[in-house]
Amino acid sequence: METTNPQHDAEDAAEALRRLAHSTQQLDDPADTYWVITDLAAVVRRLEQVTTQVQAAHRDNVHLAHDDQGKASTGQVHALTAIEHLRKAVELFGRAYVSLDLAMGHSGAIAWYPATNTTAAAAGGSRPRAQARHARHEGDADDGPGMFTGRAGKRSR
């Protein structure tokens, strides 16, 4: 649903992240963590873009800034200070993205086995849950234990 109201869109994004925070309080299937990390990386990348754009709006309009009493000098100091804090946030989002990307790579290399079959799985007697779910959703053939990684397959929900 496209809108042209940034305040409304920001409220929607905040609500979606609130729901995500609630739904990830307990992850029943550890294979789901890969997809959560993937989407978090996308969110952080978009937050970096939005923050850069908000920073530019502050920078481009410093001359219009005033405080509540109408003083331009004080308003401009606030605008310039906001610009600096937004610049730092952009930098931190960039660093967070790199960390999430690295985590995604490692998480995607994990074949999660059911807790009750850990011993059998180590001996090759059971296939990982992530692989089973992937094959079920995508119709892929069973390639055996350890052949599926979270990154290798198409995304399924």
Phi, psi and omega in degrees: 000107181279138174227170176240022182245100184298328178294315179296316179297320178295320177297317178298317179296318179298319179293319178297320178291328175297316179296320178297317178300320179291315185288341180261009176300327174218118177260112183290328180242112182298341177295335178294340182298325180302313183290325176295315178299317180302313180290325176298320178299318178295318179299314182297320178298319180289324175297322177299316180295313181298316181297320176299319181290322177293321176299316179297322178297319176297312183299316183287346184237019180307321182297344180265352187284135175220160174273182183296340178266004178089008180277119181292318184299317180291318178298321180291325175297317177298317180297314180295323178292319176299318179302316180295318179293323176294322176300317178296321179296319178301316179298316180294322176298320178298316178293321178297320179299315179301316179296317178295322178297318177294317178298321180299317179299316180288319180296323180290345179270001183268133170256109184275124177257150176300144182301325182286344183247022184302315181293315180295322180295319180298330180271000178087015184268000182213152178258153184295150178299319182300321180292317180299315181293320180298313181297321181295318184280328186256350180076018180286155175288158178279112180265003177093175184297141173078359182276340181262133167237154183304327182280333188291327186269168173289155180287132176229147178224000000 
